[in-house]
Amino acid sequence: MSEPTVITSRDNPLLKRLRVLAQDNTAYRKQGQVWLEGDHLCRALLARGHRPAMAVFTDEAWTQAPHDLRDACDHTVTVPRALMATISGLESPAGVGFVWDLPKTSGLLAGEAAVVLDRLQDAGNVGSILRSAAAFGFGQVLALKGTAALWSPKVLRAGMGAHFALRLVEGLSADDLPALDVPLLVTSSHQGDLLHRAALPWPCAWVLGHEGQGVSEALAAMAAQSVRIAQPGGEESLNAAAAAAICLHASATAPR
């Protein structure tokens, strides 16, 4: 393990680039990298067998860091805590962050279980849905145009490491989905088969719609099945992330 590079200037070009990655929702699309801040996200990356391109520690965190984090990559930087605070998007900056090169994906995989996000806007919802997708065996998440940026800092934090277990494809349209070659299932709060009574195909692709508008008419027309979740308590609808978790769990545990 080589000694880290010490940076003490706020105007260092690397720190300027890290600030953009940490605070701009779509900077990853231009830079091809993401900023992963905090022990949990960094360890989640390592647990999936990935290596960061760079590790950044505060001076204090570097002296206390365990070997798995200190030895995570060949390029390590240390900065004063005050400079880490200028990078961080968190109220309490973490002591460590990784820069990771985004994997190159060439498109969706035919015949594989998927989650399709149709213009979901809330970063917390999107990140939570990614966690459910990873937990319940849906290997790819496909975001249609208008969906929150999947690798944005807020979605990354909400995903809690699920990103590293998934194939993520953005910028798709409804016209791309027939290539999946699996049945599309759409959710509705007012019509369709009750989920707990429905015969669910596998593999399949669950289409989850905009928080206010729901699934678009074009996607609804493409669906092989429309499903609703029983709500005996009488609420008008469920939060998008909660509905997704219920639906994906139902698919994961349905008889094959």
N, C-alpha and C positions, 0 to 999 in steps of 0.2 A: 504494500500500500504506500503510495507516494504522499508527501505532505500536501495539504490543501493550498490552493491559491488564496491569498488574503486580499480582500477588497475593502477599502475604507472610504472611498469617495462616492457620494450620492450620484455624481454625474458619470460614473463608469458606464460604458455602452452596454455591457451585459445586464446591469441592473435596470437600465432603461428598457431593454427588451423583455426582461422578466416582469416588469410592471405592466407592460402591455398584455402579456400572456395571462397574468393573474387578474386583470381588471377589465379586459375587453372580451365580450362574449364570443366574438367570432374571429379573434386574432389567430386561433389555431389553424384556421383554414388557409391563411397566408403563410404562416411559419411552419406548419406541419408538425408542431409540437404542442404539448400541454404542460401546464404547471400543476403539480400535485403537492398540496400543502398539508403537512401534519403527519404524525406517526402512523395513523390508521391507513390513510390512502397510500403512503409510501410502502408500508408493509403489505398491503393488499396487492400492490404491483409485484413485489418480490415473490409473494406466495403463489402467483400465477406463472412464475418462471420467467418474468420479464426483467430486464435491466434498464435502468434510467441512463440517459445520455449525460446527465449531470446531477450532482447532489449539492444542495446549498444548505449550510448550517449557520446558525448564530455561533459566535465565538464560544459562548457558554455551553450550548448544546453539543458542539463538537467534542469538548473535553469529557462530556458525560455519555456520549452516544455509544450504544452497544456495537459489537463488531459487524453484525449483519448490515447495519445502516452505514457505518464508516467504510465498509468494503463493497458497497453496492455498485460502484462504478469507478472508472479510472479518472474521472474529472470531478474534483471536489473543490468547492469554494466555501470560504467562511466570511461572514460579514458581522458587524456589530448589530446588536439587537435593534437599535434605532433604525438601521438601514433595512433590516428585514421587515420592519413595520411599514416602510414605504412601498414594499412589494406586496405585502399581504392584503387580501381582501377580507380578512377576518378582524373582528374587534380585538381579539387577543392573538397576535401573531404566533404561529408555531415556531418551534426551534429548528425544524428541518423541512425542506421541500425538494422534490425531484423535478427535473425536466425530462420528459419522455417523448421519444419520436413516435408519432401516431402510426399505427399499422396501416398498410395500404390495402384497401378492399376494392375489388373490381365489380362489385354489385351483389345483388341478392342471390341466395342459393335456392335452387329449385328443389322441391320435395322436402324441405326442412321446416319444422315448426317455427312460427314467426309471430311477432307482435308488430302491428302497423299503427303508427301514430299519425292521426289525421288532424293536423293543425293545433295540437295541444300547445298551450301558451305558458303554463306555469312551470317554472324550473323544478320546484319541489315535487309536483306531480310526475313530471317526466323522470326525474331521478328515482323516485319511489317505484315507478313502473319498471324501470330497468332492473331494480333489485328483485322485484317479483318475477320478471322474465328469467333472470339467471337462476333464481331459487327453484322455479318450477319447470326447468328444462327447455325453455324456449331459447334457442341458440342465437337467433338473430332478431334485431329490432330495426325496423325500417321506418324512417321519418319522411312523411310527405312534405312538400314545400309549404312553408307557413308554420311548421312546428318549431318549438324552441330549440336552439342549437344544442346538440347532444353532448358536445364536449366543452360547453361553457363552464366557467368556474362553479356557478351555483348548481348546475346539473351534476357535475362531478362530485361535489360535496354531498348532494342528496343521494347519489347513487352508491356511496359508501364502498366503492371498489367493484361494483357489479360490472362496470364498463369493461374491465379486463377479462371478463368471462364471456363476452358477447361479440358478435359480428354486428357492427353498427354501420348503416348506410343511410345517408341523408340526401335531400333534394329530389326525391322521387315524386312521381305523379301517379294517379290512378291507373293510367295506361301501362305502367310498368308491372302492376301486380299480377296479371294473368300468368306471367313467367314463373311465379311461385309454384304453380301447379299443385296447390293444395286448396281445400275449401276455405272460403273466407267466412268468418263469423262476425256479426256486428252486434253491438249492444244497443238496447233501447229501453227507456224507462216506461214505455207505454204499450209496446206490442212485441209479439214474438213468443217463442216457447219459454216457459219458466225454466230457469237454469237447472234447478235441482231435479227436474223431470226430463230434461232433454238428453237425447242420445248425441254425444259429442264425438265428432270424427277426430282421428289422429293419424298423421300430423295435420295441423290446421294453422290458420293465421287469424288471430283475433284483431279486429280493427277497433281502435279506441278513438273516439271523436273529441272534437273541441269541447272545452269545459261548458260553454254556454249553448253552442249550436248543435252539438252532437256530431254524429257521422254524416258526411255529406250525402246528398241524394244519389250522386253518381256511384259512390261506394256501396251504399245500401242496395242499389239495383244490381250490383255485382255479387252480392252475398249469397252464399248457399244456405244460410240460416241466420235468423234474427233471434236474439235471446234477451230476456229480461230477468232481473233478479227480484225475487219475492221480497217485499218490504212490509211485513205485517204491522210495523209501527206507524206507517202512513206518511213517511217523508216523501217529498216530491221526487227526489233523486239522490244518488250517492255521489260523494266525491269521486273524481275520475280515477285516482290512484287506488281508492278502496274498492271500487267496482272492478278494476283490473285485477287486483289481487284475488278477489273472489272467483272471477272467471278463469284465470290462469290456474288457480289451485284446482278448480273443478275439472279442467282438462287433464291436469297432471295425475289426478287420482281416479279418473273415469275408467271403467272396465275397458280393456283392449280386446 
